[in-house]
Amino acid sequence: MKLKVYVETSVFSFLTARKTTNLLAAAWQNITIDWWDTRKGDFELYISELVYEEGLRGDPDAAARRIKEMEGLPYLNITDEAINLAKKLMLSGLLPSKASDDALHLAISTLHKMDFLLTWNCRHLDNAEIKPKIRLLLNELGYAMPEICTPQELSGE
């Protein structure tokens, strides 16, 4: 049985972005493209309406490229329970007020029992200082947090 991966919007952004001269962004783009080409078939990939909506934001051409890569991926429902869990995450103070969508991504992936939440959001989601605190909170609430990681961390190497 394949492990389940919730693919957060930042992965699609790096997957489809135009080439850049920013060294870090270029590395993340290359890692993401390589992961998508070589590893995505090893997992069951999922998105949500939130990923789709975020993918539509910004430049219309870039949005179209993001949405094209999302085609055919199953959607996880955004339930009332997910909204309430996201609110609890926000009320905990572990995430800043501008990270409400990030809290919802985490809540959706947690409630749907994803094995991984794949992201390039290292400020709020794949943050080594914040993750253990969020994991503890979710455990106290009776939930198991998916492993939050980047495509590089899920490379299998």
N, C-alpha and C positions, 0 to 999 in steps of 0.2 A: 504494500500500500504506500502510495506517495505521500510525503509530508505536505501540509497545506501552508501556503504563503499568501498573506494579504499584501498586495503591492500598493504602496502609498504613492501619491502623486509625484513626488520628487524623482522617483525612479523613471517615470515616463518623461519627465522634463529633461533629465540627463540623457535618456535613450534617444530622444528625438531632437535635441538642441543642435543648432548650427555649430560648426567648428569654432573654437575660441583659441586665443593666444594665452589666456590665463592658464598657467601650468596645472594648478590643482583641479580646476573645472575640466580641463582637457583630459586629465588622468581619470577623473570620475566618469566622464563620458565614455572613454575607452573601456574602462572596467565594466560599465553598465552594458554597453553594446556587446562586449565579449560574454558577459553573464547571460544576456538575453539570447544570444546565438547558441551558446553551448550548454547552459544549465536549466533554462526555463522548463524544458521538457521533463526534467527530473522531479518536478513538483506539480501539485495542483495549485494553480494561481487563481486568486480572487481579487475583486475590487468592490467598491461600493458606489452608490450614487454620489457620495461626497467626493470620491476620487474623480468620477466623471465630471462633476460640476467644477471642481478645481482645475481639471484639465481643459475646460472651456475658457478659462480666464486668460487674459493677456492678448498678445498678438494673434490675430485670426489664423494665420498660416501655421504658426507654432502650435496653436490649439488643435488644428486639423490633424497635424502629425501625431500629437499625443493621443487624440481620440481614435485615430486609425490603429494604433498599437493596442488599444484597449478592446478592440472589436473581438467578440467571441468569448471574452472572459466572463465567468459568472459573477453576479452581484450578490453581495451579502446584504441582508436587510438592515436598515437603520431602525431599530425597534425603540419603543419607549424606554425599555430597560437600558439600551445603549445610551440614549440621551441622558437618562438619570445617572448612569455611571460616569459619563463624561462630566456632568455637573459636579459630582462628588470629587472627581479628579481635580477639577478647577478650584473647588472650595478648599481643597487640601493645601493650596498654596504652593504645590510642587511645580506647577507650570504657571508661566505668566499669563496675564489676562488676554494677551493677543494670541495665545496658543489653544483657543477653544476648539478649532478644527483638529488640531493634533490630538487633543484629549478624546475627541470623537473617533478618530482613526483608531486610537488605542482601545477605546471601549468596544468598538465594532469587532476588532480582531480578537479581543479577549472573549467576548460573549459568544463568538462563533467558533471558539476553540481552535484558532489558528496556531500552527506550530511556530511560525515566524511572521513578523511584521517587517517587511523589506522597505528601507527608506534611506535617503541621503540627508534627512533632517537630523543633523547631529547637534543642533542647538537645543531642541526640546524633546526629541524622541530617543535617538541613539546617543545619549549623553551618559557617560560613565558615572557622573556624580548623581544624576537624577534617577537613572534606571533602578538602582537598588531600593531607593525610597518608594518609587511607584510600585515595584514588585511587592514590597512589604505591605503597602496600603492595600493593594489588590488581594493579597493573601488574607489580610485581616477581614476583608469584605467577602471572602469565600471564593475568590477567582484565581485562576492560574494565568499569569501574564505570558503572552507569546514571547519568544526570544526576539528582541528588536535588534536588527542588524542591517548592514549595508550589503550591496551585492559583492563587494570584496570579501566581507566576512563569511558569506554564504557560497564561496567559490569552490568549496570542497577540497581545497589544497592544504 
